[in-house]
Amino acid sequence: MPFWLVLVLVIGGLFLLGFLYDFAAKRKKWRTDFTEEPQQQLSTSQRVYNELSLQQSLRNSDHHNS
């Protein structure tokens, strides 16, 4: 089987899976909104705490990797 045919089948299969997932999600009204909405509901102090803890964990991770 030619390589281009395999490539077309794989890409077509991925498109088909995406279409089927989208169709089922719309039909069953699945929530697929992965935006930062919960972050907007936090108070300013909670957002600052979250940001500082993320920066601290990043610094700790970089320190252990070097």
N, CA, C and O atoms as a GROMACS GRO file, in nm:
protein
  264
    1MET      N    1   0.085  -0.117   0.000
    1MET     CA    2   0.000   0.000   0.000
    1MET      C    3   0.090   0.124   0.000
    1MET      O    4   0.184   0.132   0.080
    2PRO      N    5   0.065   0.219  -0.087
    2PRO     CA    6   0.149   0.338  -0.094
    2PRO      C    7   0.141   0.421   0.035
    2PRO      O    8   0.041   0.423   0.106
    3PHE      N    9   0.251   0.489   0.061
    3PHE     CA   10   0.260   0.570   0.182
    3PHE      C   11   0.154   0.680   0.186
    3PHE      O   12   0.096   0.706   0.291
    4TRP      N   13   0.128   0.744   0.072
    4TRP     CA   14   0.032   0.854   0.070
    4TRP      C   15  -0.108   0.804   0.104
    4TRP      O   16  -0.186   0.878   0.164
    5LEU      N   17  -0.140   0.682   0.067
    5LEU     CA   18  -0.271   0.627   0.098
    5LEU      C   19  -0.285   0.601   0.248
    5LEU      O   20  -0.390   0.628   0.306
    6VAL      N   21  -0.181   0.551   0.310
    6VAL     CA   22  -0.181   0.531   0.455
    6VAL      C   23  -0.196   0.665   0.526
    6VAL      O   24  -0.272   0.677   0.621
    7LEU      N   25  -0.123   0.765   0.478
    7LEU     CA   26  -0.130   0.898   0.537
    7LEU      C   27  -0.270   0.957   0.525
    7LEU      O   28  -0.322   1.016   0.620
    8VAL      N   29  -0.331   0.943   0.408
    8VAL     CA   30  -0.467   0.993   0.388
    8VAL      C   31  -0.566   0.920   0.479
    8VAL      O   32  -0.656   0.982   0.534
    9LEU      N   33  -0.549   0.789   0.494
    9LEU     CA   34  -0.639   0.712   0.581
    9LEU      C   35  -0.625   0.754   0.728
    9LEU      O   36  -0.725   0.765   0.799
   10VAL      N   37  -0.502   0.776   0.773
   10VAL     CA   38  -0.480   0.817   0.912
   10VAL      C   39  -0.540   0.955   0.936
   10VAL      O   40  -0.611   0.975   1.035
   11ILE      N   41  -0.512   1.049   0.849
   11ILE     CA   42  -0.565   1.185   0.866
   11ILE      C   43  -0.718   1.185   0.854
   11ILE      O   44  -0.786   1.252   0.931
   12GLY      N   45  -0.769   1.110   0.760
   12GLY     CA   46  -0.915   1.099   0.746
   12GLY      C   47  -0.979   1.036   0.869
   12GLY      O   48  -1.087   1.078   0.911
   13GLY      N   49  -0.914   0.936   0.926
   13GLY     CA   50  -0.965   0.874   1.048
   13GLY      C   51  -0.967   0.970   1.165
   13GLY      O   52  -1.060   0.970   1.244
   14LEU      N   53  -0.863   1.052   1.176
   14LEU     CA   54  -0.860   1.152   1.282
   14LEU      C   55  -0.971   1.255   1.265
   14LEU      O   56  -1.036   1.294   1.362
   15PHE      N   57  -0.991   1.299   1.142
   15PHE     CA   58  -1.102   1.392   1.116
   15PHE      C   59  -1.236   1.329   1.148
   15PHE      O   60  -1.323   1.394   1.205
   16LEU      N   61  -1.252   1.204   1.114
   16LEU     CA   62  -1.378   1.134   1.143
   16LEU      C   63  -1.401   1.122   1.293
   16LEU      O   64  -1.512   1.144   1.341
   17LEU      N   65  -1.296   1.087   1.368
   17LEU     CA   66  -1.309   1.080   1.514
   17LEU      C   67  -1.345   1.216   1.573
   17LEU      O   68  -1.429   1.225   1.662
   18GLY      N   69  -1.282   1.321   1.524
   18GLY     CA   70  -1.313   1.456   1.572
   18GLY      C   71  -1.455   1.495   1.541
   18GLY      O   72  -1.523   1.555   1.624
   19PHE      N   73  -1.501   1.461   1.421
   19PHE     CA   74  -1.639   1.491   1.383
   19PHE      C   75  -1.738   1.415   1.471
   19PHE      O   76  -1.836   1.472   1.518
   20LEU      N   77  -1.711   1.287   1.494
   20LEU     CA   78  -1.802   1.207   1.578
   20LEU      C   79  -1.804   1.258   1.722
   20LEU      O   80  -1.911   1.262   1.783
   21TYR      N   81  -1.689   1.296   1.776
   21TYR     CA   82  -1.685   1.350   1.912
   21TYR      C   83  -1.762   1.481   1.918
   21TYR      O   84  -1.840   1.502   2.011
   22ASP      N   85  -1.742   1.568   1.821
   22ASP     CA   86  -1.812   1.696   1.818
   22ASP      C   87  -1.962   1.675   1.807
   22ASP      O   88  -2.040   1.742   1.874
   23PHE      N   89  -2.003   1.581   1.722
   23PHE     CA   90  -2.145   1.552   1.705
   23PHE      C   91  -2.206   1.501   1.835
   23PHE      O   92  -2.314   1.544   1.875
   24ALA      N   93  -2.138   1.408   1.902
   24ALA     CA   94  -2.190   1.354   2.027
   24ALA      C   95  -2.191   1.460   2.137
   24ALA      O   96  -2.284   1.465   2.217
   25ALA      N   97  -2.089   1.545   2.140
   25ALA     CA   98  -2.081   1.650   2.242
   25ALA      C   99  -2.195   1.749   2.226
   25ALA      O  100  -2.253   1.792   2.326
   26LYS      N  101  -2.226   1.785   2.104
   26LYS     CA  102  -2.337   1.878   2.082
   26LYS      C  103  -2.471   1.813   2.112
   26LYS      O  104  -2.562   1.877   2.165
   27ARG      N  105  -2.482   1.687   2.079
   27ARG     CA  106  -2.609   1.618   2.100
   27ARG      C  107  -2.637   1.595   2.248
   27ARG      O  108  -2.752   1.608   2.292
   28LYS      N  109  -2.534   1.561   2.325
   28LYS     CA  110  -2.552   1.533   2.468
   28LYS      C  111  -2.522   1.654   2.554
   28LYS      O  112  -2.528   1.647   2.677
   29LYS      N  113  -2.489   1.767   2.489
   29LYS     CA  114  -2.460   1.893   2.558
   29LYS      C  115  -2.347   1.878   2.659
   29LYS      O  116  -2.357   1.928   2.772
   30TRP      N  117  -2.240   1.810   2.618
   30TRP     CA  118  -2.122   1.798   2.703
   30TRP      C  119  -2.055   1.933   2.713
   30TRP      O  120  -2.051   2.008   2.615
   31ARG      N  121  -2.002   1.964   2.830
   31ARG     CA  122  -1.931   2.091   2.848
   31ARG      C  123  -1.786   2.069   2.807
   31ARG      O  124  -1.714   1.993   2.871
   32THR      N  125  -1.743   2.137   2.702
   32THR     CA  126  -1.606   2.123   2.655
   32THR      C  127  -1.534   2.258   2.654
   32THR      O  128  -1.438   2.276   2.580
   33ASP      N  129  -1.580   2.351   2.736
   33ASP     CA  130  -1.518   2.483   2.742
   33ASP      C  131  -1.406   2.479   2.844
   33ASP      O  132  -1.431   2.474   2.964
   34PHE      N  133  -1.283   2.481   2.797
   34PHE     CA  134  -1.168   2.469   2.885
   34PHE      C  135  -1.097   2.603   2.903
   34PHE      O  136  -0.974   2.607   2.914
   35THR      N  137  -1.172   2.711   2.905
   35THR     CA  138  -1.112   2.843   2.924
   35THR      C  139  -1.077   2.864   3.070
   35THR      O  140  -1.101   2.777   3.153
   36GLU      N  141  -1.022   2.978   3.100
   36GLU     CA  142  -0.977   3.009   3.235
   36GLU      C  143  -1.089   3.074   3.316
   36GLU      O  144  -1.062   3.161   3.399
   37GLU      N  145  -1.212   3.033   3.295
   37GLU     CA  146  -1.325   3.093   3.365
   37GLU      C  147  -1.317   3.081   3.516
   37GLU      O  148  -1.343   3.180   3.584
   38PRO      N  149  -1.281   2.966   3.574
   38PRO     CA  150  -1.273   2.959   3.720
   38PRO      C  151  -1.169   3.055   3.778
   38PRO      O  152  -1.185   3.103   3.890
   39GLN      N  153  -1.065   3.083   3.702
   39GLN     CA  154  -0.962   3.175   3.749
   39GLN      C  155  -1.020   3.315   3.766
   39GLN      O  156  -0.977   3.389   3.855
   40GLN      N  157  -1.116   3.353   3.684
   40GLN     CA  158  -1.174   3.486   3.691
   40GLN      C  159  -1.264   3.502   3.813
   40GLN      O  160  -1.291   3.614   3.855
   41GLN      N  161  -1.310   3.394   3.872
   41GLN     CA  162  -1.399   3.402   3.987
   41GLN      C  163  -1.323   3.414   4.118
   41GLN      O  164  -1.385   3.431   4.223
   42LEU      N  165  -1.192   3.405   4.114
   42LEU     CA  166  -1.111   3.414   4.235
   42LEU      C  167  -1.090   3.560   4.274
   42LEU      O  168  -1.092   3.649   4.190
   43SER      N  169  -1.071   3.582   4.403
   43SER     CA  170  -1.039   3.717   4.449
   43SER      C  171  -0.895   3.750   4.409
   43SER      O  172  -0.819   3.662   4.368
   44THR      N  173  -0.860   3.875   4.420
   44THR     CA  174  -0.726   3.919   4.382
   44THR      C  175  -0.620   3.849   4.466
   44THR      O  176  -0.518   3.806   4.413
   45SER      N  177  -0.644   3.836   4.595
   45SER     CA  178  -0.544   3.772   4.681
   45SER      C  179  -0.527   3.624   4.645
   45SER      O  180  -0.416   3.571   4.651
   46GLN      N  181  -0.635   3.558   4.609
   46GLN     CA  182  -0.625   3.417   4.570
   46GLN      C  183  -0.549   3.401   4.438
   46GLN      O  184  -0.471   3.308   4.422
   47ARG      N  185  -0.571   3.493   4.345
   47ARG     CA  186  -0.498   3.487   4.219
   47ARG      C  187  -0.349   3.512   4.241
   47ARG      O  188  -0.264   3.446   4.180
   48VAL      N  189  -0.316   3.609   4.329
   48VAL     CA  190  -0.176   3.637   4.358
   48VAL      C  191  -0.111   3.516   4.424
   48VAL      O  192   0.001   3.478   4.389
   49TYR      N  193  -0.182   3.453   4.519
   49TYR     CA  194  -0.129   3.334   4.586
   49TYR      C  195  -0.104   3.223   4.484
   49TYR      O  196   0.000   3.158   4.488
   50ASN      N  197  -0.200   3.199   4.394
   50ASN     CA  198  -0.184   3.094   4.292
   50ASN      C  199  -0.065   3.123   4.203
   50ASN      O  200   0.014   3.033   4.173
   51GLU      N  201  -0.051   3.248   4.160
   51GLU     CA  202   0.060   3.283   4.072
   51GLU      C  203   0.194   3.266   4.143
   51GLU      O  204   0.289   3.214   4.085
   52LEU      N  205   0.201   3.310   4.268
   52LEU     CA  206   0.327   3.297   4.343
   52LEU      C  207   0.362   3.150   4.368
   52LEU      O  208   0.479   3.113   4.361
   53SER      N  209   0.262   3.069   4.397
   53SER     CA  210   0.292   2.928   4.421
   53SER      C  211   0.336   2.858   4.291
   53SER      O  212   0.421   2.770   4.295
   54LEU      N  213   0.277   2.897   4.177
   54LEU     CA  214   0.321   2.841   4.049
   54LEU      C  215   0.464   2.884   4.017
   54LEU      O  216   0.544   2.803   3.968
   55GLN      N  217   0.496   3.010   4.044
   55GLN     CA  218   0.633   3.056   4.020
   55GLN      C  219   0.732   2.984   4.111
   55GLN      O  220   0.841   2.949   4.068
   56GLN      N  221   0.693   2.963   4.237
   56GLN     CA  222   0.782   2.894   4.331
   56GLN      C  223   0.805   2.750   4.288
   56GLN      O  224   0.918   2.700   4.295
   57SER      N  225   0.700   2.683   4.245
   57SER     CA  226   0.718   2.544   4.201
   57SER      C  227   0.803   2.538   4.074
   57SER      O  228   0.880   2.443   4.056
   58LEU      N  229   0.791   2.638   3.987
   58LEU     CA  230   0.874   2.642   3.867
   58LEU      C  231   1.021   2.663   3.906
   58LEU      O  232   1.110   2.599   3.850
   59ARG      N  233   1.046   2.753   4.000
   59ARG     CA  234   1.183   2.776   4.046
   59ARG      C  235   1.240   2.650   4.110
   59ARG      O  236   1.355   2.615   4.085
   60ASN      N  237   1.161   2.583   4.192
   60ASN     CA  238   1.206   2.459   4.256
   60ASN      C  239   1.236   2.351   4.152
   60ASN      O  240   1.334   2.278   4.164
   61SER      N  241   1.152   2.343   4.051
   61SER     CA  242   1.171   2.244   3.946
   61SER      C  243   1.297   2.275   3.867
   61SER      O  244   1.374   2.184   3.835
   62ASP      N  245   1.320   2.402   3.835
   62ASP     CA  246   1.441   2.439   3.762
   62ASP      C  247   1.565   2.414   3.845
   62ASP      O  248   1.669   2.375   3.792
   63HIS      N  249   1.555   2.437   3.973
   63HIS     CA  250   1.671   2.418   4.062
   63HIS      C  251   1.711   2.270   4.067
   63HIS      O  252   1.830   2.238   4.069
   64HIS      N  253   1.614   2.181   4.070
   64HIS     CA  254   1.642   2.038   4.080
   64HIS      C  255   1.691   1.979   3.948
   64HIS      O  256   1.758   1.876   3.947
   65ASN      N  257   1.656   2.045   3.837
   65ASN     CA  258   1.695   1.994   3.705
   65ASN      C  259   1.834   2.037   3.663
   65ASN      O  260   1.889   1.980   3.568
   66SER      N  261   1.892   2.137   3.730
   66SER     CA  262   2.023   2.185   3.687
   66SER      C  263   2.137   2.113   3.751
   66SER      O  264   2.253   2.144   3.723
   0.00000   0.00000   0.00000
